[in-house]
Amino acid sequence: MEAITFSPAQMHLITLMSHIKTSHALDQLRDQLADFYARQVDEEMEQLWDSGEWNEEKLQSLENAHFRTPYK
């Protein structure tokens, strides 16, 4: 059996999870994590705009793009 090694971030989250006693508290934690990742995405997109790697033209090119896998 292979041992699992957790990162410091994973260990911290596991420790936090031990204090979650209600479904409401779990929902609150989920919301906080979602907000954290949304802020990360916003910051990265802002960097792309500022650097010129992302612009209005690229955004418009995605307006009618279809990336879904076609199924028969």
C-alpha positions in Angstrom: 0.0 0.0 0.0 1.3 3.4 -1.0 1.5 6.2 1.6 -0.3 9.4 0.8 1.6 12.6 1.4 -0.4 15.8 1.9 0.8 19.3 1.2 0.8 21.9 4.0 -2.3 23.4 2.4 -4.1 20.1 2.4 -3.1 19.4 6.0 -4.4 22.8 7.0 -7.8 22.2 5.3 -8.1 18.8 6.9 -7.5 20.4 10.3 -10.1 23.0 9.5 -12.6 20.3 8.5 -12.3 18.7 11.9 -14.1 21.8 13.3 -17.0 21.6 10.9 -20.0 20.3 12.9 -23.0 21.3 10.9 -24.1 21.4 7.2 -24.5 25.2 7.5 -20.8 25.5 8.6 -19.8 23.3 5.6 -21.8 25.5 3.3 -20.1 28.6 4.7 -16.7 27.1 4.1 -17.6 26.1 0.6 -18.7 29.6 -0.1 -15.5 31.0 1.2 -13.4 28.6 -0.9 -15.5 29.5 -4.0 -15.0 33.2 -3.3 -11.2 32.7 -2.8 -10.9 30.9 -6.2 -13.1 33.5 -7.9 -10.8 36.3 -6.6 -7.8 34.3 -7.9 -9.4 34.0 -11.4 -10.2 37.7 -11.4 -6.7 38.7 -10.4 -5.2 36.4 -13.1 -7.6 37.8 -15.8 -6.6 41.3 -14.8 -3.0 40.4 -15.3 -3.7 39.0 -18.7 -5.6 42.2 -19.7 -2.8 44.4 -18.3 -0.1 42.5 -20.2 -2.1 42.5 -23.5 -2.3 38.7 -23.6 -6.1 39.0 -23.4 -8.1 41.7 -25.0 -11.6 42.6 -26.3 -10.9 41.0 -29.7 -10.1 37.6 -28.1 -13.1 37.9 -25.8 -15.3 38.6 -28.8 -13.9 35.6 -30.7 -15.2 33.4 -28.0 -18.7 34.8 -28.2 -19.9 32.2 -30.8 -17.3 29.5 -30.1 -18.5 25.9 -29.5 -16.1 23.8 -27.5 -18.5 21.1 -26.5 -17.7 17.5 -27.6 -20.1 16.6 -30.4 -22.1 13.5 -29.6 -23.8 11.3 -32.1 
